Amino acid sequence: MRELDNIRGNNILAALIAAGCDDLDSHLELVPMPVGKVVYESGGPMRYAYFPTTAIMSMLYIMNDGTSDEIATVGGEGFIGVQLFLGCETIPSRALVRSAGHAFRVDAGYLQREFNRSAPVQHLLLRYMQSLLAQISQTAACNRHHSIHQRLCRWLLSSLDRLPSSELQTTHESIGEMLNVRRESITQELGELKTAGLIRCQRGRITVIDRPNLEARACECYKGIKREFTRLMAPAVVPQVSSGLEQIWNARPTNSTPQPHFGVPTYSAPAASRTVRQEEELFARRYSRVLAVS
């Protein structure tokens, strides 16, 4: 199965290898993910982190009366189980498979050890956690402020982003459970999209045939979540802050003596030279970028 569904089917796994997890392959187990499989139950223990390759997984918040809201979607771009490297042994939400496929699972102890051992791994996983929190926050606001129609369009688009085709295998009832909306309302909204020529519906299948107009009907949350994920995760490994500064430092005038300072360095020379200003600007730019993603 590794030849058909390899590690690079998941972006985070590939980035972990690039960050220095050289023995990661020996700790992976490829497992089938059938629709409806619950990998974590709310309040239950977590033994593994799951990295989907072809499956799509949902994180659901369960209320006391049994109703639920989907708070995040995870596919080949991420993983389920960020609480593990924060020292948590349980998860407050349910995680289940909503589109069948496969996922690699990794033992919790290995992921915790790599997180504690490697700064690049820490930085990668913390940035992914930040992107996941941004998705959860945006989804909560979306559920509160936007119409069923807008939320449905967002949901369809986010699902397509994690699939190799324009066809989704799902039911009206399943979508209703994810969005905490009555099945009849989902049927009505899908019927409107079908009449408008944006989708084609068959039994258990939804095919998107006009994506640009579907995006036009979705709320701003779809692009907002996507934009934030790209901002945080585009560079797989952030370069060191000191990168590029050594050459400038070595080339600076010898009569410019730096003074102790916390933050952007200042110098005692009355008028800073062009080289010094160049150093300050580069340091400030790189330092602020690291703070933004920490």
N, C-alpha and C positions, 0 to 999 in steps of 0.2 A: 504493500500500500504506500510505502514511502515514495516510490517512484511516481505514483499517480497523484499523490496529495502531500507534497513535500513541505518542509519547514518554511520555505519562502512564500507559501500560501498565506502566511500571517505576517504582517508588516512588523509587529513588535518582536516576534521571534527572530526575524532577520536582523533587526536593529540590536537585539541583545547579543547576538553573535558578533556583530561589528563592534559592540561595546566591550567585548572581552570575555564573554561566556563561552570559552572554547569547548568545554565538555557538555554543553547544553544538549546535544543530540542524544547522548547516552541516558539522559534523564527524561526524555519525552516518550509518551505513549499515545499512539493514534487511536482514538475511540470513535465509534459511530454515534451520531447525534440524531435520533429520531424525533419527529415532531411531538411536542408535548412533554419530552423528558425534562424532569426537574433536576438540575445539577446542584442547586442550593435551595434549602427551604428557609424561610424567615426564622431567624433565631437558631438555626441548625449549625452544626460544625462544618468547617471547611478544611478538607484534607488536600485539595488540589486547586491549582489555577487552571482555567480552561482558555485555550487560544484557538478560536474557530478558524478553519481554513475555508470550508465551503458552507458551513452552517451559519445561521443567524440566531442570536440569543437575545432574550429580553430580560431586563431587570424590572420587577413589578413590586410596587408597595402594596401590601395587603392590609385592608382595614379590618376592624373587629367584626363587622357584619359580613365579611367574606368578599366584599367587592375589592377591585384592584385597579390600579393605574399603572401603565407602563411609564417608567421614569427614564429609561435609557435603552438604547439598542446597540448591540455589539456584533461585529462581523470580523472579517479578515484584517481589519485595521487595528484591532485591539484585543483585549482579553477580559475575562470575568475573574474577579478575585483580588482586586487592588487592596482590600483590607488586610490581606495576608502579610504584606511587607510593612504594615503599620502596627503589627503585633496583635491584631484582632484574631480571635478564634471562631467567631460567629459573624453572620451577615444579617443586617436588619431587613433585607428584601429577599424576595424569591427570584431565582434565576432559572429560566426555562428555555427550551429550544422552540423557536417558532417557524424556522425553515430548516428542513432536514439537510444533513451533510455530515461533515467530520470535524473533529477538533483534536488538537494535541492537549494533553493534560500534563502538568508538571507538579511534582510533589511540593507541598507547601514549605517544607524545611529547606529544600534546595533554593527556592526563590528567596527566602528570607536570608540565607547565608550569602547569596550573591549580592543582594541589596546592601547588606552590612559590609561586605568586603570591597566593593567597587564603587568609586565615585561616579564614573560614567553610567553605570547601571542605575544607581540612585537617581541621577539626573533624568535619565530616560523615563523611568517608572513614575517619578514624581510629576513630570510634565504630562505623561499620559493621564495620571490621576486628575490633574488640573483640567485637562480637556474633558474628562468624563464628568467631573463636577459641573463644568460649564454646560454640558449637554443636559444634565439633570435639572439644573436651575432654569435653563431656557424652556425645557419641556414642562416644568411646573407652571411657569408663567403662561405658556401657550395653552395649557389645559384650562387655565383660569380666564383668559381674555379672548381667545379666538373661537370662531364658529366650528361646528362639527365638520363642515365642508372644507375649511382651511386646514384643520388638523388632519383630516383624512388624506388630503393631497400631500401634506408634509410626510405623513406616515408611508404613503406609497412611494414617494421619491426616496426617502431614507432607506427603504427596503431595496429598491432598485440599485442604489449605490453599492450595495453589498452583494449583488448577484451578477453573474456573468451574462445574463440575458435580460430582456424587457418583460419577462413573464414571472408572475408571482403565483405560487401554489398556496392558497389560503382560502378560508371560508368567511362569509359575512359575520358569522358568529364569533370567529377567532378575532377578527378585526375589532368587533364590538367590545370584546373582553379586554383587548389591549388599550383601547381608547376610553373604556368605561362608558360606553354608549349602547343603547338598545340596538339589537340586530336589525330591527325594522328601519331605524334611522340610517344605518349603514347601507342597507339595501336601497333606500330612497336616494341617498347621495351618490352611490355608485351608478344608479340608473340615470341621474342627471349627467354624470361624466360620460356615460355611454352614449346618451342622446346627443351630447355635444361633440362626439367623435374623438374623445381623448383616450378612451380605453375600450377594450373588448372583453366581455365577461363570458366565461363558460363555467361548467360545473367544477368548482374548486380551483379555478384558474382566473387570473386577471392579467391581461396583457395591455401594456401602455403603448399606444400607437402615436400619441402626440405629446411628447415630453415637454417641449417649450411652453405650450399652453397650460399644461398641468402645473409647471413651475410658476406660471403667472397667477394661478389660482391659489397657490399655497401661501401661507403667512410668511412673514419675514424670518420666522424662527428657523426654517429650513436652511436658508443661506447663512444665517447667523451661527448656527451650530457648526456648519461645514467650514465657515471662515475661521472660527476660533480653533477648530481642530487643526486646520492647515497651518495656522500661525504658530501653534505650539509644537506640532509634530513634524513639520516639513524637514528641518535639519535633524537627522537621526541622532547625531552626537554633536553637542555644542562644543566648539573649540575652546581651548583654555583662554582665560582672560588675558594672560600675559603674551599670547601669540601675537607677534608683530611688533611688540614694544621693545624687544631687546635691541633690534637694529637701530631704532630711533635713539634709545638710551646710549648706545655705544658711540653714536655719531654726534651727540650733543656737546656743546662747548665745555671745556674743562673748568672754566671759571664760574659756571653756574652751579652753585651748591644747593641741593634740595633741602628744604626745611621739613621737620616732622609735621605730618598732617594726616588726619583721618578722612579719607574720601579722595577727591581729586587733588593731586599734588600741586603745591604752589612753590615758587622759587623766590630767592632773595634779590635777584637781579631786578633793577628798576623797570627795565623794559624787557619782557621776555622775548627771546629770540624766536625766529620762525620755527626752529626745530623743537623748542620747548612747547610752543603753542600747539604744534602738530602732535606732540606726545600727549598733552593734556586732552585735546579733542578726541584722540583715538581711545585713550583710557576711559573718558567719560562715556563715549558711545558704547564701548563694549561692556562697561560696568553696568550701565542702565539696562542693556539688553539682557544681561544675566539676571538682574533683579526682576525683570518683567516675567521671566519664565521660571523663577525659583519657587 
